[in-house]
Amino acid sequence: MKNQNKQHFSHHHILIPLNEFEEGKDIKCKACDDDQISGSEPCHGCLPCSFYLHSSCVDAPRSLQHPSHPSHPLTLLPISTYSTRSFTCDACRLQGKAYSYTCAHCEFDLHVKCALLHANKSSNDQGKVESDQNAIFEAERELREQRIAHQIVLDALDSASEYVGSSYTKRYYYY
């Protein structure tokens, strides 16, 4: 199945399996934004368009239910829906400009590799991996809530200092 031509929803031409690459040519996976696709990794591409995907990215499901976001399914999108055309991955907190698994209801986004991480683990490790991922995602949610609460306090202090105005003076002590 790896050596078959494939059609991908994000590209209008048939993708062919590629085994050899021109030396020095920058070949980047459009889905996961890997800087360099190596010859040892299965890959499909459209040579006239310079469009390349890892075979695992070609085979990635269009929709999936992820343990870190159980309330809605995530949909694979080739372009970010945000005006900046980028997103912040809710798993690793890094910016993404390639494909993403997205929940439009919650503005929840994952890199393709982050979303598929749990799917690539063996069934024996699956429970532990999902448990660890859920703990990480929960800690990140709590941290985001604390940041928001902290920002609210800072905004309130700024507003209070504007209200008091110049009648409030600070004392500085120098030793």
N, C-alpha and C positions, 0 to 999 in steps of 0.2 A: 504494500500500500504506500510505502514511502517513495517509491519510484514512479508514481503515477502523476499525470497532470491533474491539477486541481483548480477549481474555481473558488475565489474568495469574494465575499460580499463587498469588500472595500475596493476592489479593483475590477475594471471592466474586461481585462484580458485573462486568458487562461494562464495559470502559473505552472511553469515546468520545473521538475527537480533539477537542482544544480549541484554538481560535484566538484567542479574546478572553477577557480576564480583567477582573474588577471592579477598578477603580483602588483602590489602597491595601490590597487583600486579600493576606494572606500566603499565598503558594502555594509549598509546599516539596515537592520530589521526595522521596518516601519511600525510594527506593532509594539515591540518592547523597547525600541530605541537603543538596542545594543550597538555600541560603537563599531564593532567589527564582527561580522559573521565569519567564523573560521571554517576552513575546508572540512574539518572533522565533524562538524555539526550539520545534520540534515537541513536543507534549505530549499525553498521554492522561490522562483522569481519570474519577472517579465523583463527580459533583457532590453527591448526597445524603450521601455519606460524607466529603466533602472529602479524597479520596484522589487523589493526583496522581503521575504518573511521566513523566519525559522519554520520548519515543518510543524513544530509544536504550537507555534502561533497561528499557523494556517488552520490547525485542527482544534484550536481553542473554541469552546462553546459560545454561541451568541448570547446566551443568558445562563446565569448560574445563581444558586442560592448559596451565599457565603456565610460561614459561622459567625463572622464578625458583624454581620448585618442581617439578622434573621427576619426582620420585619418585612422586607421587600426583596424580590430578585434583583440582581445586578445585570445590566445590559452592556454588552461590548460595543463601544462607540469608537469609530476611527478618528473623530475630531471632538475636542472638548466643547461642551456647550457654553462654557463661560466666555465672556467677551474678550478675555485675555488670550484665549485659545490654549490655556494651560490649566493645570489643576494641581492640588496638593494631595498626595496619596494619604489616605487616612490610616494606612498601615505603617509605612516607613517615614511619613512626614516629609518626603522629598518631593520636589516639583516634578511634574510630568508634562510632556508635550506630545507624547505618542498616544496610542490607543489607551482607553481606560474602561474598566468595568464601573458603571455608574448607576446610582439610584437617583433618578430625577426628583423623586418626592422629598428626599432628605439631603440632597447635595452631598452624597457620600461617594467617594471615588477611590479606586484602587488601580495601581499599575497592573498590567497584565501578569507580570511575573509574581507580584505580591498576591494577586487573587488566585493564581493557579498553584501557589506554593503548597497549600494543603491538599490539593488534588494529586500532586506528584509523590506524596509520602505513601509508604506501604500501609496496608490496612492495620497492621499491628501497632504502628506508631500513630495512626490517625487520631485516636482518642486523646493521647497526650499532646499532639501538635495542636489540635483544636482547642484543648483546654488552655495550653500556653498562649495561643493566639487570642483567645477570648480574654484572658487575664491582661495581656498587653493592651488590647483595644479598650478594655474597661478602664485601665489606668490612664490611658491617653484621654479618654472622655472626661474622667475626673480632673485631670490636669487642665484640659480646655475649660471646664466649668470654673476651676479656681482662677485661671487667667481672666476669664470674663468678670468674675466677682472682684478681682483685684483692680481691673480696669474701671469698674463702676465706682469703687472707692476713690481711685485717683481722679476720676471725672468729678465726683462730688466735692473732693477737696479743692480742685481747681475752681469749681463754681463758687464754693464758699469764700475762697480768697478773692475772687472777683467781686463778690457781694460786699465783703468787708472793705475792699478797696484800699486806699492809701492811709486810712486811719489805723490800719494794722501795721505794726512795725516788728521787724525781727531783731532779736538781739544776738550779736555774735560775740563770743568770748574767745579771747586770744591769750594764750599762756606763753 
